[in-house]
């Protein structure tokens, strides 16, 4: 799906999905084409898990959260229908994961890897999300991933994508890897960062896609 918040409404996203997705998921997408008012109302929740050292990944997660709320509002969902639970990685629990319908993960690449705090979240949560038959209790739930990086970011993206595949989560779109392009010196890496407008828009679109998928 290729769209921006300025040029595409989430109802059009839903119509696109209705044409291209089959089975039970397609049936749900087609409900949205008739209007959300005709579908049963269920409370849906997205979990945003983030970690940031310089402020960049935090700002990216902020934008993703805003995009999720914007999509829900455009689709006619109120606070009783949709919510976002925001957790710093060190504070997120297994209960937060199991009790959510979709996920946004946002963190930095540090030393060619996902940050330790993000990895610790996955390490302590991972195995408790499988049942006694070794099936993932999260199978099929949508997620979006955003990585704040300096000059690369691909290792962190692959690392977290692999974890999400193990959980049998379903990516709503390609991982966002935002490279700040600053010199890779100690002082430049450590200083506070400001998220570009382009990166904010991309992250807002990511959040909107996760919300639209959860709500359909």
Long-range contacts (C-beta under 8 A, 24 or more apart in sequence): 1-173, 1-209, 3-205, 4-201, 4-205, 5-67, 5-70, 5-201, 5-204, 5-205, 5-208, 6-201, 9-74, 10-71, 10-74, 10-75, 10-208, 10-211, 10-212, 11-74, 11-75, 13-208, 13-209, 13-212, 14-75, 14-212, 14-216, 17-213, 17-216, 28-216, 29-216, 31-216, 32-75, 32-215, 32-216, 36-75, 36-76, 36-77, 36-215, 37-76, 41-80, 41-81, 42-81, 43-80, 43-81, 43-82, 43-83, 44-77, 44-81, 44-82, 44-83, 44-101, 44-102, 44-214, 44-215, 45-82, 45-83, 45-84, 45-85, 45-99, 45-100, 45-101, 45-102, 46-82, 46-83, 46-84, 46-85, 46-100, 46-101, 46-102, 46-103, 46-104, 46-207, 46-210, 46-211, 46-214, 47-84, 47-85, 47-87, 47-92, 47-96, 47-97, 47-100, 47-102, 47-103, 47-104, 48-84, 48-85, 48-86, 48-87, 48-103, 48-104, 48-106, 49-87, 49-88, 49-89, 49-92, 49-103, 49-104, 49-105, 49-106, 49-118, 49-121, 50-86, 50-87, 50-88, 50-89, 50-105, 50-106, 50-107, 51-88, 51-89, 51-90, 51-106, 51-107, 51-108, 51-115, 51-117, 51-118, 51-121, 52-107, 52-108, 52-148, 53-108, 53-110, 53-115, 53-190, 54-108, 54-148, 54-189, 54-190, 54-191, 54-192, 54-193, 55-192, 55-193, 55-194, 56-108, 56-148, 56-178, 56-180, 56-193, 56-194, 56-195, 57-106, 57-107, 57-108, 57-146, 57-147, 57-148, 58-106, 59-193, 59-194, 59-195, 59-200, 60-106, 60-146, 60-148, 60-176, 60-178, 60-195, 60-199, 60-200, 60-203, 61-86, 61-104, 61-106, 61-146, 61-203, 63-195, 63-199, 63-200, 63-201, 63-203, 63-204, 63-207, 64-104, 64-106, 64-144, 64-146, 64-203, 64-204, 64-206, 64-207, 64-210, 65-104, 65-207, 66-204, 66-207, 67-203, 67-204, 67-205, 67-206, 67-207, 67-208, 67-211, 68-104, 68-207, 68-208, 68-210, 68-211, 69-207, 69-211, 70-204, 70-208, 71-207, 71-208, 71-209, 71-211, 71-212, 71-215, 72-211, 72-215, 75-211, 75-212, 75-215, 77-215, 81-215, 82-211, 82-214, 82-215, 88-117, 89-115, 89-117, 89-118, 89-120, 89-121, 90-117, 90-120, 90-121, 92-121, 92-125, 93-125, 94-124, 94-125, 94-128, 94-129, 97-125, 97-129, 97-138, 98-128, 98-129, 98-137, 98-138, 100-141, 101-141, 101-214, 102-141, 102-142, 102-143, 102-210, 102-211, 102-213, 102-214, 103-141, 103-142, 103-143, 103-144, 103-169, 103-210, 104-143, 104-144, 104-145, 104-146, 104-206, 104-207, 104-210, 105-143, 105-144, 105-145, 105-146, 105-160, 105-164, 106-145, 106-146, 106-147, 106-148, 106-203, 107-147, 107-148, 107-156, 107-160, 108-147, 108-148, 108-149, 108-156, 109-147, 109-148, 109-149, 109-150, 109-152, 109-153, 109-155, 109-156, 109-157, 110-156, 112-152, 112-155, 112-156, 113-155, 113-156, 113-159, 114-147, 114-155, 114-156, 114-159, 114-160, 115-156, 118-160, 119-159, 122-160, 122-163, 126-163, 126-166, 126-167, 129-167, 136-166, 136-167, 136-168, 138-167, 138-168, 138-169, 139-167, 139-168, 139-169, 140-168, 140-169, 140-170, 141-169, 141-170, 142-169, 142-170, 142-171, 142-172, 142-209, 142-210, 142-213, 142-214, 143-169, 143-170, 143-171, 143-172, 143-210, 144-171, 144-172, 144-173, 144-176, 144-206, 144-207, 144-209, 144-210, 145-171, 145-175, 145-176, 146-175, 146-176, 146-177, 146-178, 146-203, 146-206, 147-175, 147-176, 147-177, 147-178, 148-178, 148-180, 148-193, 149-177, 149-178, 149-179, 149-180, 150-179, 150-180, 150-181, 150-182, 150-184, 150-189, 151-179, 151-181, 151-184, 152-179, 153-177, 153-178, 153-179, 172-206, 172-209, 172-210, 172-213, 173-205, 173-206, 173-209, 176-202, 176-203, 176-206, 178-202, 178-203
